[in-house]
Amino acid sequence: MRKVSVNNMSSYQESDTNGAENSTQLTIEVVAENALLLSWQAKISLTQHNKIITLQAMIVQQLGELIIETVASYHCLMVYFSPQLSTSTQMIDKINSIAKNHHASLEIDKGDTPKVKSLHGDCIKIPVYYDTEQEWDLADVAKRCNMSMDDVIKQHSAETYHGYALGFTPGFCYLASLPESLHLPRKSSPRLKVPQGAIAIAEQQSAIYPIESPGGWHIIGQTPLPMYESKNGQFNTTINVGQNVQFYAITKAEFIAIQQGLQT
């Protein structure tokens, strides 16, 4: 059994029944007249992130018209609210109350669960042409990781990744966690042009470049699928925060066929 103590208006702390605090703490900071920043321990943690997404859904559901928008990231949740309907102090009280009343769903265990669970439906399957013809980084990654290119492809496509944050460019979703055997620092000299659809890795993460842009990650392949759709004034990303992603290998002919099919 655990008990939950709310230390003050801007902090939520979980403690064991003997009163000893663990490392799980939610802090709430006022960052603008209509914005609060909720923060947890700074780490890439599937368990923690699922709890953040759960709290995000509770806040939206329970506070309704008070909420303008919420944006979740690795260990943070930004909450924009209507200053005409509530003050920051009132919002902090409400969020702390939600956190306290639902502490069972906010419990963050030591370490991550081994199985990746998505709170946003089925896993998204992304086809990838793992390419060496374009003089990208697949061969270099294999050499630096002391494995064959086939092994790089197998290890990269064997994982189920979790969407932790959107940023950098529209539709760019940061995915984790990459197998430890493929961990590499970002390139010392970023490319000036990374092609649209490039599948890249860096440190613990993988990602897909939605548009041609500069980038310092290691490119190991390319997908023909678009990473966002903009239609009738609506912008929708292919991968959202909280969703799961799996990559699977395709041939060059399959890549071209999918690409042509999308253009017709």
C-alpha positions in Angstrom: 0.0 0.0 0.0 1.0 3.6 -0.7 -0.2 6.9 0.4 -0.1 10.2 -1.4 0.7 13.5 0.0 0.2 16.9 -1.7 3.1 19.0 -0.3 1.9 22.3 -1.6 -0.2 23.9 -4.3 2.4 23.3 -7.0 3.8 19.9 -6.0 2.5 16.3 -5.9 4.7 13.8 -4.1 4.2 10.1 -3.7 5.5 8.4 -0.6 5.6 4.9 0.8 3.4 4.1 3.8 6.4 4.6 6.2 6.6 8.2 5.0 9.8 7.8 2.9 9.5 9.6 -0.4 10.5 8.0 -3.6 11.8 9.7 -6.7 8.3 10.3 -8.2 7.3 13.9 -8.0 5.0 16.1 -10.1 5.8 19.9 -9.9 3.6 22.5 -11.4 5.0 25.8 -12.6 3.2 28.9 -13.8 4.8 29.8 -17.1 2.3 32.3 -18.5 -1.0 33.9 -17.6 -2.8 31.0 -19.2 -0.2 28.2 -19.0 1.0 25.7 -16.5 4.0 23.4 -16.9 3.8 20.0 -15.2 7.1 18.3 -14.8 8.3 14.8 -13.7 11.7 13.2 -13.4 13.8 14.1 -16.5 14.2 10.7 -18.2 13.0 8.6 -21.0 10.6 6.2 -19.3 7.7 4.3 -20.9 6.0 3.8 -17.5 6.3 7.4 -16.5 5.2 8.6 -20.0 2.1 6.5 -19.9 1.2 8.0 -16.6 1.6 11.5 -18.0 -0.6 10.6 -20.9 -3.2 9.2 -18.5 -3.2 12.4 -16.4 -3.4 14.5 -19.6 -6.6 12.6 -20.5 -8.0 13.1 -17.0 -7.4 16.8 -17.0 -9.0 17.3 -20.4 -12.0 15.1 -19.4 -12.6 16.6 -16.0 -11.8 20.3 -16.6 -13.6 20.5 -19.9 -14.1 24.1 -21.2 -11.4 25.4 -18.8 -8.8 23.7 -21.0 -7.7 25.3 -24.3 -4.9 22.8 -25.2 -2.5 20.2 -23.6 0.9 19.2 -25.0 2.7 16.2 -23.6 6.4 15.5 -24.0 9.0 13.2 -22.4 8.6 14.2 -18.8 6.5 17.3 -19.1 2.9 18.3 -19.8 1.9 21.8 -20.8 -1.6 22.9 -19.9 -3.1 26.0 -21.6 -6.3 27.1 -19.9 -8.8 30.0 -20.3 -7.8 32.9 -18.0 -11.3 34.2 -18.3 -12.7 31.1 -16.6 -10.0 30.3 -14.1 -6.8 31.7 -12.4 -3.5 29.8 -12.3 -3.9 29.2 -8.6 -7.4 27.7 -9.1 -6.0 25.5 -11.9 -3.1 24.3 -9.8 -5.6 23.3 -7.1 -7.8 21.5 -9.6 -4.9 19.6 -11.1 -3.4 18.6 -7.8 -6.8 17.4 -6.8 -7.1 15.2 -9.9 -3.6 13.9 -9.3 -4.4 13.1 -5.7 -7.7 11.5 -6.3 -6.3 9.3 -9.1 -3.0 8.5 -7.5 -3.3 4.8 -8.3 -3.2 5.5 -12.0 -0.3 8.0 -11.5 1.8 5.5 -9.6 5.2 5.2 -11.3 7.2 2.1 -10.5 10.9 1.8 -10.2 12.1 1.0 -13.8 10.0 0.5 -16.9 7.6 -2.3 -17.8 9.2 -4.7 -20.4 6.2 -4.6 -22.6 5.3 -1.5 -24.6 1.7 -0.6 -24.2 -0.1 2.1 -26.2 -2.8 4.3 -24.8 -3.8 5.4 -28.3 -4.9 2.3 -30.2 -3.1 -0.1 -32.5 0.5 0.0 -33.4 1.4 2.0 -36.5 3.4 0.0 -39.1 5.9 2.0 -41.1 7.5 0.5 -44.3 11.2 1.2 -44.7 13.6 0.8 -47.6 16.9 0.4 -45.8 19.1 1.9 -48.5 22.8 2.0 -49.2 22.6 3.4 -52.8 22.0 7.0 -51.6 25.3 7.0 -49.6 23.5 7.5 -46.4 24.6 6.1 -43.0 23.5 2.4 -42.9 27.0 1.0 -43.8 28.7 3.5 -41.4 26.3 2.6 -38.6 26.9 -1.1 -39.1 30.7 -0.5 -39.0 30.6 1.7 -35.9 28.2 -0.8 -34.1 30.4 -3.7 -35.1 27.7 -5.6 -36.9 26.5 -6.3 -40.5 24.0 -4.1 -42.2 21.5 -6.9 -42.1 21.9 -7.0 -38.3 21.3 -3.3 -38.1 18.1 -3.7 -40.1 16.9 -6.7 -38.0 17.5 -4.9 -34.7 16.0 -1.6 -35.8 12.9 -3.3 -37.2 12.5 -5.8 -34.3 11.6 -3.1 -31.7 8.3 -1.5 -30.8 8.8 2.2 -30.4 6.8 4.7 -28.4 6.0 8.3 -29.4 7.3 10.6 -26.7 7.2 14.1 -28.2 6.4 16.1 -31.3 8.8 18.8 -32.4 11.7 20.1 -34.6 9.5 20.2 -37.7 5.7 19.5 -38.1 5.0 15.8 -37.8 8.5 14.9 -36.4 7.9 12.4 -33.6 10.6 11.3 -31.3 10.5 7.6 -30.9 12.2 5.4 -28.2 13.8 3.3 -27.2 16.4 2.1 -29.7 18.2 -1.1 -29.0 21.3 -0.3 -26.9 23.5 -2.0 -29.5 22.5 0.8 -32.0 23.1 3.8 -29.7 25.3 6.4 -31.4 25.8 10.1 -30.7 24.5 12.5 -33.3 26.7 13.3 -36.2 29.5 15.8 -35.5 28.6 17.5 -38.8 24.9 17.6 -39.5 23.7 17.3 -43.1 22.3 20.5 -44.7 19.6 18.4 -46.4 17.9 15.3 -45.0 15.3 13.9 -47.5 11.6 13.6 -46.7 10.8 10.3 -45.1 14.3 9.6 -43.9 14.4 7.0 -41.1 17.2 8.1 -38.7 18.7 7.1 -35.4 20.6 9.0 -32.6 21.4 8.0 -29.1 18.3 6.2 -27.6 15.9 7.4 -30.3 14.7 6.9 -33.8 12.6 9.3 -35.9 11.2 10.0 -39.4 11.9 13.3 -41.1 8.5 14.6 -42.4 10.1 17.1 -44.8 13.5 17.9 -46.3 15.5 19.7 -43.7 18.9 19.9 -42.0 19.6 17.1 -39.5 22.3 15.5 -37.5 20.9 12.0 -37.1 22.2 8.9 -38.8 20.0 8.0 -41.8 19.5 4.2 -42.3 16.5 4.2 -44.6 13.5 5.9 -46.0 9.7 5.5 -45.9 7.3 6.5 -48.7 4.6 7.3 -46.2 3.8 11.0 -45.4 4.2 12.0 -41.7 1.3 14.5 -41.8 -1.8 15.5 -43.7 -3.0 19.0 -44.1 -6.5 19.3 -45.5 -9.4 21.8 -45.2 -7.5 23.8 -42.6 -6.8 20.7 -40.4 -3.3 19.4 -39.7 -3.1 15.7 -38.7 0.2 13.9 -37.9 0.7 10.3 -38.8 2.3 9.5 -35.5 1.0 11.1 -32.3 2.5 11.3 -28.8 1.6 8.1 -26.9 1.3 5.9 -30.0 3.4 2.9 -30.8 5.4 2.3 -34.0 7.0 -0.6 -35.7 9.2 -0.5 -38.8 9.3 -3.3 -41.4 11.7 -3.7 -44.3 10.6 -3.3 -48.0 12.4 -3.5 -51.3 13.2 -0.7 -53.6 10.4 -1.8 -56.0 7.9 -1.9 -53.1 9.0 1.6 -52.0 8.5 3.0 -55.6 5.1 1.2 -55.9 3.8 2.6 -52.6 5.1 6.1 -53.5 3.4 6.0 -56.9 0.2 4.8 -55.3 0.1 7.7 -52.9 0.6 10.2 -55.8 -2.3 8.9 -57.9 
